[in-house]
Amino acid sequence: DGNIVVDESHPDWWQDKKNPDRHGIRIPVLDENGVQKVGARNRKQWKRVLTDATGWNNPKNCELWRSEWAGMCNRHLSIDNQIDHRSYERQGKLKIPTIHEGADARKIEEKYLTGQIWNGSWKVEENQMIKKQNALLQKVMQPLVRYPVHCQCGGSG
């Protein structure tokens, strides 16, 4: 049918800077007469179709993998240090999530703190503000947890 299955391996990828392993289907690009088109330097033109051999692009797997990771970690952590892959909202926590900073933001912040640059990372600054807000939320919520509100509406409670 004109399709070509491609399974390439380049064991010397570090020398020729190629991807060491590719899997896919190459479909010829045809002109109006059904002849494969050629491009620059008379090279044949192909459509690329990516195949999903691992399931990495399936968003449903992300939840599964996070859950599995949390379970593996929790088997080795004490009760006080358990992790939960779910969002604060899904855990029922009144807490603002921080944003991902990344290595670059931390390097920028380090340069800022040592006086090498004038401005710090906005991501680090944002997270510092979120942490202060979460501390304030926790402080406000502590009395509510300590002294639960009882219903005065005539019902039990």
Sequence and secondary structure as in RCSB ss.txt:
>XXXX:A:sequence
DGNIVVDESHPDWWQDKKNPDRHGIRIPVLDENGVQKVGARNRKQWKRVLTDATGWNNPKNCELWRSEWAGMCNR
HLSIDNQIDHRSYERQGKLKIPTIHEGADARKIEEKYLTGQIWNGSWKVEENQMIKKQNALLQKVMQPLVRYPVH
CQCGGSG
>XXXX:A:secstr
   EEEEEE TTHHHHT  SEEEEEEEE B TTS B B GGG B EEEEE  SS TT HHHHHHHHHHHHHHHHT
TS GGG    S HHHHT         HHHHHHHHHHHHTTSSS   HHHHHHHHHHHHHHHHHHHHHHHHHS   
  SSS  
